[in-house]
Amino acid sequence: MDRLKCIPFYVGCQTNKGQLIGTSNESLLIRPGNSQATVENYEMQEVGTVVVLYLRKLSDLTPEESVELISNGLNIGRPKGYSFSPEAFLFLLTLHVDLFGLIQHGFAKDLKSIDHGLT
């Protein structure tokens, strides 16, 4: 459940239920695909089962997005890996990049693997 504390960072991303538009008291607020529909509430503990976030992997950035990320302050260092400026971190969040391992842990699906005809 601790891993789910990062969910508010992904407000605006798509899910299998619609667009995540907010969180409130351990609940997710999701606007279904029809923007006229009423906002639906889901429990935070339903992430990964009932509600699945659609996120991107860092490796799936376009060349243009990679250039912008570097100009925003991404540093790749060895042996410790990546470091991000606050601007680079926020940029990655606007792209809905999985920065917290949610795909790996089953709370999200890789956007690249989703059948876009169904979303």
VOPAGU-2260 file (C-alpha; in pm, 1 decimal, decimal comma):
REM VOPAGU-2260
SITE   aa  ch    i         X         Y         Z
SITE  MET   A    0       0,0       0,0       0,0
SITE  ASP   A    1     295,1     238,6      59,7
SITE  ARG   A    2     374,8     226,3    -310,8
SITE  LEU   A    3      27,5     372,5    -379,9
SITE  LYS   A    4     110,4     698,0    -198,2
SITE  CYS   A    5     252,2     821,2    -529,2
SITE  ILE   A    6     -84,4     792,7    -710,3
SITE  PRO   A    7    -166,4    1165,9    -672,5
SITE  PHE   A    8     135,9    1239,7    -894,6
SITE  TYR   A    9     -54,1    1075,0   -1180,9
SITE  VAL   A   10    -366,5    1290,8   -1178,9
SITE  GLY   A   11    -454,6    1341,5   -1543,7
SITE  CYS   A   12    -346,4     997,6   -1664,5
SITE  GLN   A   13    -583,9     752,3   -1827,7
SITE  THR   A   14    -704,5     437,6   -1654,0
SITE  ASN   A   15    -915,9     143,6   -1761,7
SITE  LYS   A   16   -1213,4     331,8   -1607,9
SITE  GLY   A   17   -1148,2     678,7   -1754,0
SITE  GLN   A   18    -929,0     974,9   -1660,2
SITE  LEU   A   19    -790,3    1005,5   -1308,6
SITE  ILE   A   20    -890,9    1358,2   -1207,5
SITE  GLY   A   21    -806,4    1355,1    -838,5
SITE  THR   A   22    -771,7    1175,6    -508,4
SITE  SER   A   23    -946,4    1228,1    -179,6
SITE  ASN   A   24    -922,7    1039,6     149,9
SITE  GLU   A   25    -786,1     714,4       4,5
SITE  SER   A   26   -1023,9     736,9    -291,6
SITE  LEU   A   27    -963,6     790,2    -660,8
SITE  LEU   A   28   -1183,0    1031,4    -854,4
SITE  ILE   A   29   -1224,4     913,1   -1211,6
SITE  ARG   A   30   -1413,3    1073,1   -1497,5
SITE  PRO   A   31   -1539,5     798,1   -1728,4
SITE  GLY   A   32   -1469,6     822,5   -2103,4
SITE  ASN   A   33   -1787,5    1022,9   -2157,4
SITE  SER   A   34   -1689,2    1364,9   -2020,8
SITE  GLN   A   35   -2055,1    1436,3   -1939,7
SITE  ALA   A   36   -2067,6    1137,2   -1704,3
SITE  THR   A   37   -2062,5    1174,4   -1328,5
SITE  VAL   A   38   -1727,1    1136,6   -1155,6
SITE  GLU   A   39   -1683,9     790,1   -1006,6
SITE  ASN   A   40   -1508,9     704,6    -679,1
SITE  TYR   A   41   -1285,1     401,5    -635,5
SITE  GLU   A   42   -1094,7     294,6    -326,6
SITE  MET   A   43    -716,8     335,5    -341,3
SITE  GLN   A   44    -676,9     -33,7    -255,2
SITE  GLU   A   45    -852,9    -119,2    -584,8
SITE  VAL   A   46    -555,8       9,7    -787,0
SITE  GLY   A   47    -413,3    -282,1    -981,0
SITE  THR   A   48    -732,9    -487,3    -965,6
SITE  VAL   A   49   -1044,1    -281,9   -1043,4
SITE  VAL   A   50    -861,0      33,8   -1156,5
SITE  VAL   A   51    -542,7      12,0   -1362,2
SITE  LEU   A   52    -336,6     320,4   -1447,8
SITE  TYR   A   53    -197,8     352,4   -1800,5
SITE  LEU   A   54     159,8     479,6   -1774,7
SITE  ARG   A   55     466,6     499,3   -1996,2
SITE  LYS   A   56     811,0     356,3   -1944,1
SITE  LEU   A   57    1104,7     595,3   -1946,5
SITE  SER   A   58    1251,9     398,4   -2236,9
SITE  ASP   A   59     945,6     482,0   -2451,1
SITE  LEU   A   60    1009,5     855,9   -2471,8
SITE  THR   A   61    1029,6     998,2   -2821,1
SITE  PRO   A   62    1359,7    1152,1   -2933,8
SITE  GLU   A   63    1204,5    1499,1   -2897,8
SITE  GLU   A   64    1085,8    1423,4   -2543,9
SITE  SER   A   65    1433,2    1290,8   -2455,1
SITE  VAL   A   66    1597,9    1612,5   -2577,0
SITE  GLU   A   67    1353,4    1820,9   -2373,6
SITE  LEU   A   68    1407,9    1600,1   -2069,5
SITE  ILE   A   69    1783,7    1650,6   -2089,0
SITE  SER   A   70    1738,1    2026,2   -2128,2
SITE  ASN   A   71    1514,3    2016,6   -1817,5
SITE  GLY   A   72    1789,5    1859,6   -1609,0
SITE  LEU   A   73    1814,0    1481,9   -1643,1
SITE  ASN   A   74    2160,4    1351,8   -1559,5
SITE  ILE   A   75    2269,6     996,6   -1623,3
SITE  GLY   A   76    2554,7     896,7   -1397,6
SITE  ARG   A   77    2738,3     578,8   -1331,0
SITE  PRO   A   78    2721,4     374,5   -1113,2
SITE  LYS   A   79    2422,1     533,3    -938,5
SITE  GLY   A   80    2188,0     580,7   -1237,9
SITE  TYR   A   81    1963,3     879,1   -1305,5
SITE  SER   A   82    1927,9    1206,9   -1122,5
SITE  PHE   A   83    1652,7    1456,2   -1195,8
SITE  SER   A   84    1616,0    1826,4   -1141,6
SITE  PRO   A   85    1273,5    1929,0   -1012,9
SITE  GLU   A   86    1189,5    2050,8   -1365,4
SITE  ALA   A   87    1284,7    1714,6   -1520,4
SITE  PHE   A   88    1080,8    1529,0   -1257,4
SITE  LEU   A   89     772,8    1741,6   -1328,1
SITE  PHE   A   90     822,8    1703,4   -1703,6
SITE  LEU   A   91     825,9    1323,7   -1668,9
SITE  LEU   A   92     508,6    1336,4   -1461,1
SITE  THR   A   93     331,0    1540,1   -1729,9
SITE  LEU   A   94     421,7    1260,0   -1972,2
SITE  HIS   A   95     277,4    1003,2   -1726,5
SITE  VAL   A   96     606,8     813,5   -1701,9
SITE  ASP   A   97     615,2     537,6   -1441,0
SITE  LEU   A   98     877,5     669,7   -1198,5
SITE  PHE   A   99     773,2     452,8    -903,5
SITE  GLY   A  100     766,8      97,9   -1044,3
SITE  LEU   A  101     388,9      75,9   -1062,5
SITE  ILE   A  102     397,9    -123,8   -1387,7
SITE  GLN   A  103     647,3    -370,3   -1244,5
SITE  HIS   A  104     434,1    -420,6    -932,4
SITE  GLY   A  105     106,3    -470,0   -1120,2
SITE  PHE   A  106     -64,4    -141,7   -1029,0
SITE  ALA   A  107     -35,2      -0,7   -1382,4
SITE  LYS   A  108      -3,4    -116,1   -1740,9
SITE  ASP   A  109     247,5      -1,0   -1995,3
SITE  LEU   A  110      66,5     243,1   -2224,4
SITE  LYS   A  111     254,7      97,2   -2520,2
SITE  SER   A  112      97,4    -246,2   -2456,4
SITE  ILE   A  113    -262,9    -120,5   -2437,8
SITE  ASP   A  114    -500,8    -188,2   -2727,9
SITE  HIS   A  115    -587,7     175,0   -2806,4
SITE  GLY   A  116    -904,7      65,7   -2984,7
SITE  LEU   A  117   -1042,2     -29,9   -2644,6
SITE  THR   A  118    -938,8     279,0   -2448,3
